[in-house]
Amino acid sequence: MFFNSWESALRLLIMGFLAYSALILLLRISGKRTLSKMNAFDLIVTVALGSTLATTLLNKNIALIEGIAAFLILIVLQFLVAWLSIRSDGFKKLIKSDPKLIFYQGKYLKENIVKERVLEVEILQAARSSGINSMDQVEAVVLETDGSISVIKKSDSQTNTLASVDQ
């Protein structure tokens, strides 16, 4: 059906504006790190917020205040997880992974590549994206905590350090 009623359309417009506004306000109050690109857990929260917004908009049995309460619960829980992970190393290890070295000094670290399910072509693509045309120019490649791949070019100095990277 293409059109139910003007009442449904008006409800959707009002609920959409109010629910979206509430979500933006709550996200602004909670701070920049609430939905920053950190790990898979953050992606789940982002998807849950989107699902909650859609449900609030489209399900006539969900009141606006219930949708806002759901946003608030998700954001508060996300804030608590971030707060705890900063203050507790044990909790941080439970929630976040460590960066992992997958290429170092001319050698692919096969065990780490297999464990992290990374393809060598993905490493090569990351190198090309960094403007590198030969792996001879690469000191190291790191699979970051957010799933991105960082390429560290060789430098002329001998003081290369990879702080906080598991080998």
N, CA and C atoms as a LAMMPS dump frame, in Angstrom:
ITEM: TIMESTEP
0
ITEM: NUMBER OF ATOMS
501
ITEM: BOX BOUNDS ff ff ff
-5.0000000000000000e+02 5.0000000000000000e+02
-5.0000000000000000e+02 5.0000000000000000e+02
-5.0000000000000000e+02 5.0000000000000000e+02
ITEM: ATOMS id mol type element x y z
1 1 1 N 0.841 -1.165 0
2 1 2 C 0 0 0
3 1 3 C 0.894 1.238 0
4 2 1 N 0.546 2.263 -0.735
5 2 2 C 1.355 3.469 -0.875
6 2 3 C 1.046 4.532 0.174
7 3 1 N -0.137 4.508 0.746
8 3 2 C -0.517 5.562 1.697
9 3 3 C -1.569 5.02 2.65
10 4 1 N -1.296 5.155 3.954
11 4 2 C -2.27 4.701 4.951
12 4 3 C -3.207 5.819 5.348
13 5 1 N -2.628 6.869 5.904
14 5 2 C -3.462 7.995 6.332
15 5 3 C -2.573 9.194 6.603
16 6 1 N -3.217 10.342 6.644
17 6 2 C -2.489 11.555 6.986
18 6 3 C -2.031 11.5 8.443
19 7 1 N -2.789 10.837 9.271
20 7 2 C -2.434 10.705 10.685
21 7 3 C -1.123 9.937 10.835
22 8 1 N -0.966 8.849 10.087
23 8 2 C 0.269 8.063 10.131
24 8 3 C 1.454 8.876 9.621
25 9 1 N 1.247 9.605 8.553
26 9 2 C 2.312 10.425 7.981
27 9 3 C 2.733 11.526 8.954
28 10 1 N 1.76 12.164 9.592
29 10 2 C 2.04 13.227 10.557
30 10 3 C 2.775 12.651 11.783
31 11 1 N 2.332 11.489 12.265
32 11 2 C 2.993 10.836 13.395
33 11 3 C 4.454 10.543 13.061
34 12 1 N 4.692 10.021 11.871
35 12 2 C 6.049 9.705 11.45
36 12 3 C 6.919 10.963 11.398
37 13 1 N 6.379 12.046 10.852
38 13 2 C 7.138 13.295 10.791
39 13 3 C 7.482 13.817 12.184
40 14 1 N 6.503 13.848 13.056
41 14 2 C 6.725 14.364 14.405
42 14 3 C 7.665 13.449 15.187
43 15 1 N 7.395 12.147 15.159
44 15 2 C 8.242 11.192 15.875
45 15 3 C 9.665 11.204 15.312
46 16 1 N 9.783 11.279 14.008
47 16 2 C 11.099 11.317 13.381
48 16 3 C 11.906 12.513 13.847
49 17 1 N 11.287 13.676 13.808
50 17 2 C 11.971 14.893 14.233
51 17 3 C 12.354 14.819 15.715
52 18 1 N 11.42 14.438 16.558
53 18 2 C 11.672 14.413 18
54 18 3 C 12.664 13.314 18.4
55 19 1 N 12.504 12.116 17.862
56 19 2 C 13.404 11.008 18.215
57 19 3 C 14.822 11.283 17.718
58 20 1 N 14.936 11.774 16.505
59 20 2 C 16.255 12.092 15.961
60 20 3 C 16.912 13.209 16.766
61 21 1 N 16.147 14.222 17.091
62 21 2 C 16.669 15.33 17.894
63 21 3 C 17.14 14.84 19.259
64 22 1 N 16.354 13.973 19.877
65 22 2 C 16.732 13.426 21.18
66 22 3 C 18.014 12.615 21.074
67 23 1 N 18.137 11.804 20.035
68 23 2 C 19.329 10.996 19.847
69 23 3 C 20.56 11.884 19.673
70 24 1 N 20.458 12.898 18.837
71 24 2 C 21.585 13.81 18.61
72 24 3 C 21.966 14.519 19.906
73 25 1 N 20.971 14.993 20.65
74 25 2 C 21.228 15.672 21.918
75 25 3 C 21.934 14.748 22.906
76 26 1 N 21.45 13.526 23.039
77 26 2 C 22.075 12.569 23.96
78 26 3 C 23.505 12.228 23.541
79 27 1 N 23.728 12.082 22.246
80 27 2 C 25.074 11.791 21.758
81 27 3 C 26.019 12.967 22
82 28 1 N 25.519 14.185 21.825
83 28 2 C 26.351 15.37 22.077
84 28 3 C 26.687 15.495 23.564
85 29 1 N 25.727 15.216 24.422
86 29 2 C 25.944 15.296 25.865
87 29 3 C 26.942 14.228 26.313
88 30 1 N 26.86 13.05 25.723
89 30 2 C 27.706 11.93 26.157
90 30 3 C 29.164 12.078 25.732
91 31 1 N 29.456 12.935 24.787
92 31 2 C 30.841 13.195 24.401
93 31 3 C 31.249 12.566 23.089
94 32 1 N 32.384 12.993 22.599
95 32 2 C 32.891 12.579 21.291
96 32 3 C 33.233 11.101 21.215
97 33 1 N 33.648 10.518 22.323
98 33 2 C 34.113 9.144 22.291
99 33 3 C 32.993 8.104 22.314
100 34 1 N 31.74 8.537 22.463
101 34 2 C 30.647 7.58 22.564
102 34 3 C 30.568 6.679 21.332
103 35 1 N 30.694 7.255 20.161
104 35 2 C 30.602 6.447 18.941
105 35 3 C 31.848 6.571 18.074
106 36 1 N 32.989 6.785 18.706
107 36 2 C 34.202 6.889 17.923
108 36 3 C 34.585 5.517 17.378
109 37 1 N 35.455 5.511 16.414
110 37 2 C 35.873 4.267 15.775
111 37 3 C 36.895 3.574 16.666
112 38 1 N 36.419 2.679 17.535
113 38 2 C 37.332 2.024 18.458
114 38 3 C 37.391 0.514 18.275
115 39 1 N 36.238 -0.143 18.253
116 39 2 C 36.262 -1.607 18.167
117 39 3 C 34.896 -2.137 17.739
118 40 1 N 34.787 -3.444 17.683
119 40 2 C 33.533 -4.076 17.251
120 40 3 C 32.387 -3.791 18.212
121 41 1 N 32.7 -3.658 19.487
122 41 2 C 31.667 -3.354 20.479
123 41 3 C 30.973 -2.027 20.138
124 42 1 N 31.747 -1.03 19.714
125 42 2 C 31.181 0.266 19.357
126 42 3 C 30.275 0.157 18.134
127 43 1 N 30.654 -0.688 17.188
128 43 2 C 29.814 -0.908 16.013
129 43 3 C 28.463 -1.489 16.419
130 44 1 N 28.478 -2.42 17.358
131 44 2 C 27.23 -3.028 17.83
132 44 3 C 26.327 -1.973 18.462
133 45 1 N 26.899 -1.098 19.263
134 45 2 C 26.115 -0.036 19.896
135 45 3 C 25.545 0.904 18.84
136 46 1 N 26.335 1.229 17.834
137 46 2 C 25.869 2.106 16.753
138 46 3 C 24.691 1.476 16.011
139 47 1 N 24.813 0.203 15.695
140 47 2 C 23.718 -0.503 15.017
141 47 3 C 22.481 -0.563 15.918
142 48 1 N 22.688 -0.814 17.207
143 48 2 C 21.562 -0.868 18.153
144 48 3 C 20.856 0.478 18.242
145 49 1 N 21.612 1.563 18.231
146 49 2 C 20.991 2.898 18.252
147 49 3 C 20.161 3.132 16.984
148 50 1 N 20.693 2.733 15.838
149 50 2 C 19.954 2.877 14.586
150 50 3 C 18.692 2.038 14.573
151 51 1 N 18.799 0.834 15.076
152 51 2 C 17.633 -0.048 15.151
153 51 3 C 16.583 0.522 16.093
154 52 1 N 17.037 1.065 17.207
155 52 2 C 16.108 1.677 18.171
156 52 3 C 15.404 2.875 17.555
157 53 1 N 16.147 3.691 16.817
158 53 2 C 15.543 4.844 16.147
159 53 3 C 14.485 4.383 15.147
160 54 1 N 14.812 3.385 14.34
161 54 2 C 13.849 2.879 13.351
162 54 3 C 12.612 2.301 14.017
163 55 1 N 12.804 1.545 15.079
164 55 2 C 11.671 0.951 15.787
165 55 3 C 10.787 2.03 16.4
166 56 1 N 11.421 3.035 16.984
167 56 2 C 10.666 4.139 17.587
168 56 3 C 9.845 4.875 16.533
169 57 1 N 10.411 5.042 15.358
170 57 2 C 9.708 5.757 14.297
171 57 3 C 8.554 4.952 13.701
172 58 1 N 8.778 3.677 13.497
173 58 2 C 7.833 2.904 12.701
174 58 3 C 6.829 2.075 13.494
175 59 1 N 7.123 1.778 14.751
176 59 2 C 6.213 0.958 15.543
177 59 3 C 5.29 1.864 16.351
178 60 1 N 4.023 1.826 16.023
179 60 2 C 3.053 2.694 16.694
180 60 3 C 2.849 2.325 18.161
181 61 1 N 3.269 1.141 18.562
182 61 2 C 3.122 0.717 19.951
183 61 3 C 4.256 1.233 20.85
184 62 1 N 5.267 1.842 20.242
185 62 2 C 6.392 2.383 21.01
186 62 3 C 6.191 3.885 21.16
187 63 1 N 6.107 4.333 22.405
188 63 2 C 5.959 5.765 22.676
189 63 3 C 7.317 6.45 22.547
190 64 1 N 7.29 7.739 22.262
191 64 2 C 8.52 8.511 22.11
192 64 3 C 9.397 8.388 23.357
193 65 1 N 8.815 8.484 24.518
194 65 2 C 9.595 8.416 25.758
195 65 3 C 10.274 7.061 25.914
196 66 1 N 9.65 5.99 25.435
197 66 2 C 10.271 4.662 25.48
198 66 3 C 11.483 4.6 24.552
199 67 1 N 11.359 5.2 23.382
200 67 2 C 12.491 5.244 22.455
201 67 3 C 13.644 6.049 23.023
202 68 1 N 13.333 7.198 23.634
203 68 2 C 14.375 8.027 24.238
204 68 3 C 15.02 7.289 25.408
205 69 1 N 14.226 6.577 26.191
206 69 2 C 14.773 5.789 27.298
207 69 3 C 15.719 4.705 26.764
208 70 1 N 15.358 4.085 25.662
209 70 2 C 16.23 3.065 25.065
210 70 3 C 17.542 3.692 24.592
211 71 1 N 17.473 4.868 23.954
212 71 2 C 18.695 5.582 23.557
213 71 3 C 19.572 5.839 24.778
214 72 1 N 18.933 6.34 25.818
215 72 2 C 19.655 6.696 27.039
216 72 3 C 20.336 5.471 27.659
217 73 1 N 19.64 4.362 27.699
218 73 2 C 20.217 3.13 28.248
219 73 3 C 21.45 2.711 27.442
220 74 1 N 21.337 2.691 26.124
221 74 2 C 22.463 2.29 25.274
222 74 3 C 23.653 3.235 25.437
223 75 1 N 23.382 4.532 25.482
224 75 2 C 24.461 5.513 25.588
225 75 3 C 25.123 5.45 26.96
226 76 1 N 24.333 5.301 28.005
227 76 2 C 24.901 5.185 29.352
228 76 3 C 25.745 3.916 29.469
229 77 1 N 25.251 2.805 28.939
230 77 2 C 26.037 1.574 28.967
231 77 3 C 27.333 1.715 28.17
232 78 1 N 27.264 2.369 27.021
233 78 2 C 28.457 2.609 26.213
234 78 3 C 29.452 3.487 26.984
235 79 1 N 28.94 4.508 27.647
236 79 2 C 29.783 5.388 28.453
237 79 3 C 30.453 4.593 29.584
238 80 1 N 29.683 3.735 30.257
239 80 2 C 30.231 2.932 31.352
240 80 3 C 31.315 1.969 30.867
241 81 1 N 31.086 1.363 29.719
242 81 2 C 32.093 0.452 29.158
243 81 3 C 33.378 1.221 28.847
244 82 1 N 33.249 2.4 28.236
245 82 2 C 34.434 3.213 27.93
246 82 3 C 35.128 3.652 29.219
247 83 1 N 34.355 4.057 30.202
248 83 2 C 34.9 4.515 31.486
249 83 3 C 35.647 3.379 32.184
250 84 1 N 35.033 2.205 32.212
251 84 2 C 35.664 1.057 32.859
252 84 3 C 36.921 0.598 32.114
253 85 1 N 36.873 0.647 30.79
254 85 2 C 38.03 0.184 30.019
255 85 3 C 39.231 1.115 30.187
256 86 1 N 38.986 2.381 30.494
257 86 2 C 40.082 3.314 30.755
258 86 3 C 40.678 3.06 32.139
259 87 1 N 39.852 2.659 33.091
260 87 2 C 40.274 2.529 34.48
261 87 3 C 40.664 1.112 34.903
262 88 1 N 40.338 0.121 34.098
263 88 2 C 40.633 -1.261 34.475
264 88 3 C 41.272 -1.998 33.293
265 89 1 N 42.519 -2.405 33.489
266 89 2 C 43.213 -3.141 32.424
267 89 3 C 42.525 -4.468 32.115
268 90 1 N 42.025 -5.136 33.151
269 90 2 C 41.327 -6.407 32.94
270 90 3 C 40.075 -6.228 32.109
271 91 1 N 39.307 -5.191 32.404
272 91 2 C 38.09 -4.923 31.646
273 91 3 C 38.44 -4.51 30.222
274 92 1 N 39.496 -3.711 30.069
275 92 2 C 39.921 -3.277 28.734
276 92 3 C 40.289 -4.476 27.87
277 93 1 N 40.993 -5.438 28.46
278 93 2 C 41.374 -6.632 27.701
279 93 3 C 40.158 -7.466 27.31
280 94 1 N 39.131 -7.425 28.156
281 94 2 C 37.897 -8.148 27.862
282 94 3 C 37.158 -7.522 26.676
283 95 1 N 37.174 -6.208 26.579
284 95 2 C 36.397 -5.477 25.58
285 95 3 C 37.182 -5.207 24.299
286 96 1 N 38.452 -4.841 24.425
287 96 2 C 39.232 -4.398 23.268
288 96 3 C 40.384 -5.349 22.989
289 97 1 N 40.701 -5.477 21.725
290 97 2 C 41.853 -6.288 21.34
291 97 3 C 43.093 -5.397 21.278
292 98 1 N 44.245 -6.018 21.264
293 98 2 C 45.501 -5.284 21.124
294 98 3 C 45.87 -5.215 19.65
295 99 1 N 46.639 -4.192 19.265
296 99 2 C 47.147 -4.179 17.892
297 99 3 C 48.047 -5.394 17.683
298 100 1 N 48.107 -5.874 16.455
299 100 2 C 48.88 -7.09 16.185
300 100 3 C 49.791 -6.843 14.979
301 101 1 N 51.065 -7.157 15.155
302 101 2 C 52.05 -7.053 14.09
303 101 3 C 51.813 -8.18 13.088
304 102 1 N 51.663 -7.839 11.79
305 102 2 C 51.405 -8.867 10.784
306 102 3 C 52.486 -8.922 9.685
307 103 1 N 53.373 -7.922 9.7
308 103 2 C 54.512 -7.893 8.781
309 103 3 C 55.604 -7.114 9.493
310 104 1 N 56.824 -7.68 9.501
311 104 2 C 57.902 -6.969 10.192
312 104 3 C 59.232 -7.279 9.54
313 105 1 N 59.971 -6.227 9.187
314 105 2 C 61.307 -6.315 8.604
315 105 3 C 61.388 -7.326 7.468
316 106 1 N 60.499 -7.167 6.519
317 106 2 C 60.533 -7.979 5.304
318 106 3 C 59.872 -9.34 5.386
319 107 1 N 59.268 -9.652 6.522
320 107 2 C 58.672 -10.978 6.671
321 107 3 C 57.201 -10.869 7.084
322 108 1 N 56.366 -11.66 6.405
323 108 2 C 54.97 -11.799 6.818
324 108 3 C 54.944 -12.696 8.056
325 109 1 N 54.265 -12.274 9.079
326 109 2 C 54.159 -13.063 10.301
327 109 3 C 52.942 -13.969 10.168
328 110 1 N 53.184 -15.132 9.557
329 110 2 C 52.115 -16.06 9.145
330 110 3 C 51.181 -16.439 10.294
331 111 1 N 51.743 -16.707 11.455
332 111 2 C 50.908 -17.119 12.59
333 111 3 C 49.898 -16.021 12.95
334 112 1 N 50.357 -14.781 12.972
335 112 2 C 49.461 -13.666 13.289
336 112 3 C 48.462 -13.414 12.162
337 113 1 N 48.913 -13.575 10.929
338 113 2 C 48.029 -13.377 9.772
339 113 3 C 46.883 -14.381 9.811
340 114 1 N 47.198 -15.628 10.099
341 114 2 C 46.176 -16.678 10.167
342 114 3 C 45.248 -16.426 11.357
343 115 1 N 45.838 -16.148 12.51
344 115 2 C 45.041 -15.928 13.72
345 115 3 C 44.077 -14.755 13.559
346 116 1 N 44.522 -13.686 12.894
347 116 2 C 43.703 -12.478 12.727
348 116 3 C 42.86 -12.501 11.452
349 117 1 N 42.985 -13.571 10.672
350 117 2 C 42.202 -13.748 9.437
351 117 3 C 42.407 -12.583 8.457
352 118 1 N 43.672 -12.274 8.203
353 118 2 C 44.038 -11.22 7.263
354 118 3 C 44.659 -11.883 6.046
355 119 1 N 44.323 -11.397 4.881
356 119 2 C 44.918 -11.906 3.65
357 119 3 C 46.145 -11.075 3.29
358 120 1 N 47.134 -11.719 2.704
359 120 2 C 48.33 -10.983 2.276
360 120 3 C 47.977 -9.889 1.273
361 121 1 N 46.976 -10.12 0.441
362 121 2 C 46.572 -9.084 -0.521
363 121 3 C 46.025 -7.844 0.199
364 122 1 N 45.438 -8.023 1.384
365 122 2 C 44.973 -6.872 2.164
366 122 3 C 46.155 -6.059 2.695
367 123 1 N 47.223 -6.746 3.038
368 123 2 C 48.437 -6.056 3.48
369 123 3 C 49.032 -5.267 2.317
370 124 1 N 49.073 -5.892 1.162
371 124 2 C 49.587 -5.207 -0.032
372 124 3 C 48.721 -4.001 -0.399
373 125 1 N 47.423 -4.159 -0.286
374 125 2 C 46.514 -3.045 -0.574
375 125 3 C 46.761 -1.878 0.378
376 126 1 N 46.953 -2.177 1.664
377 126 2 C 47.232 -1.132 2.649
378 126 3 C 48.542 -0.417 2.316
379 127 1 N 49.531 -1.186 1.866
380 127 2 C 50.808 -0.576 1.474
381 127 3 C 50.614 0.343 0.27
382 128 1 N 49.878 -0.129 -0.743
383 128 2 C 49.617 0.707 -1.919
384 128 3 C 48.861 1.969 -1.531
385 129 1 N 47.89 1.843 -0.628
386 129 2 C 47.117 2.997 -0.17
387 129 3 C 47.986 4.01 0.568
388 130 1 N 49.113 3.536 1.103
389 130 2 C 50.048 4.417 1.792
390 130 3 C 51.111 4.97 0.847
391 131 1 N 50.952 4.711 -0.446
392 131 2 C 51.882 5.235 -1.441
393 131 3 C 53.169 4.437 -1.561
394 132 1 N 53.113 3.177 -1.161
395 132 2 C 54.302 2.326 -1.208
396 132 3 C 54.183 1.387 -2.408
397 133 1 N 55.26 1.283 -3.181
398 133 2 C 55.199 0.416 -4.355
399 133 3 C 55.997 -0.864 -4.192
400 134 1 N 56.661 -1.034 -3.046
401 134 2 C 57.41 -2.263 -2.784
402 134 3 C 57.43 -2.507 -1.279
403 135 1 N 57.26 -3.755 -0.89
404 135 2 C 57.295 -4.094 0.533
405 135 3 C 58.701 -3.914 1.106
406 136 1 N 59.703 -3.713 0.232
407 136 2 C 61.054 -3.413 0.708
408 136 3 C 61.103 -2.057 1.406
409 137 1 N 60.105 -1.209 1.148
410 137 2 C 60.036 0.115 1.771
411 137 3 C 59.309 0.09 3.122
412 138 1 N 58.831 -1.082 3.504
413 138 2 C 58 -1.199 4.704
414 138 3 C 58.803 -1.782 5.861
415 139 1 N 58.741 -1.1 6.999
416 139 2 C 59.344 -1.622 8.23
417 139 3 C 58.387 -2.594 8.902
418 140 1 N 57.098 -2.184 8.998
419 140 2 C 56.123 -3.015 9.705
420 140 3 C 54.717 -2.709 9.212
421 141 1 N 53.837 -3.691 9.414
422 141 2 C 52.408 -3.522 9.151
423 141 3 C 51.688 -4.015 10.404
424 142 1 N 50.735 -3.199 10.877
425 142 2 C 50.04 -3.497 12.119
426 142 3 C 48.54 -3.56 11.865
427 143 1 N 47.911 -4.628 12.362
428 143 2 C 46.454 -4.702 12.373
429 143 3 C 46.008 -3.996 13.647
430 144 1 N 45.33 -2.872 13.495
431 144 2 C 44.957 -2.033 14.63
432 144 3 C 43.734 -2.591 15.349
433 145 1 N 43.446 -2.035 16.51
434 145 2 C 42.338 -2.52 17.333
435 145 3 C 40.981 -2.337 16.671
436 146 1 N 40.878 -1.378 15.749
437 146 2 C 39.611 -1.142 15.067
438 146 3 C 39.493 -1.921 13.759
439 147 1 N 40.481 -2.766 13.451
440 147 2 C 40.452 -3.581 12.241
441 147 3 C 41.151 -2.952 11.056
442 148 1 N 41.571 -1.696 11.18
443 148 2 C 42.293 -1.059 10.085
444 148 3 C 43.744 -1.546 10.078
445 149 1 N 44.401 -1.349 8.953
446 149 2 C 45.784 -1.794 8.801
447 149 3 C 46.666 -0.568 8.639
448 150 1 N 47.666 -0.447 9.529
449 150 2 C 48.623 0.659 9.469
450 150 3 C 49.928 0.164 8.878
451 151 1 N 50.501 0.981 8.019
452 151 2 C 51.772 0.648 7.391
453 151 3 C 52.821 1.635 7.888
454 152 1 N 53.923 1.104 8.397
455 152 2 C 55.01 1.937 8.901
456 152 3 C 56.173 1.808 7.925
457 153 1 N 56.515 2.921 7.315
458 153 2 C 57.595 2.932 6.332
459 153 3 C 58.951 2.854 7.026
460 154 1 N 59.916 2.313 6.297
461 154 2 C 61.286 2.302 6.81
462 154 3 C 61.775 3.742 6.864
463 155 1 N 62.602 4.015 7.857
464 155 2 C 63.192 5.347 7.948
465 155 3 C 64.71 5.212 7.914
466 156 1 N 65.358 6.343 7.747
467 156 2 C 66.814 6.341 7.694
468 156 3 C 67.429 6.098 9.067
469 157 1 N 66.718 6.484 10.123
470 157 2 C 67.267 6.301 11.469
471 157 3 C 67.058 4.866 11.933
472 158 1 N 67.807 4.462 12.903
473 158 2 C 67.715 3.11 13.439
474 158 3 C 66.833 3.048 14.679
475 159 1 N 66.11 4.106 15
476 159 2 C 65.339 4.163 16.248
477 159 3 C 63.852 3.977 15.999
478 160 1 N 63.488 2.914 15.328
479 160 2 C 62.073 2.611 15.114
480 160 3 C 61.521 1.905 16.337
481 161 1 N 60.386 2.358 16.807
482 161 2 C 59.717 1.662 17.921
483 161 3 C 58.268 1.456 17.571
484 162 1 N 57.753 0.345 18.013
485 162 2 C 56.337 0.036 17.81
486 162 3 C 55.713 -0.126 19.199
487 163 1 N 55.438 0.971 19.841
488 163 2 C 54.902 0.918 21.203
489 163 3 C 53.546 0.238 21.201
490 164 1 N 53.338 -0.631 22.17
491 164 2 C 52.051 -1.284 22.424
492 164 3 C 51.58 -2.182 21.291
493 165 1 N 52.463 -2.84 20.595
494 165 2 C 52.072 -3.75 19.533
495 165 3 C 52.492 -5.159 19.9
496 166 1 N 51.553 -6.098 19.879
497 166 2 C 51.86 -7.509 20.136
498 166 3 C 52.545 -8.112 18.914
499 167 1 N 53.548 -8.905 19.174
500 167 2 C 54.242 -9.566 18.056
501 167 3 C 53.841 -10.975 17.931
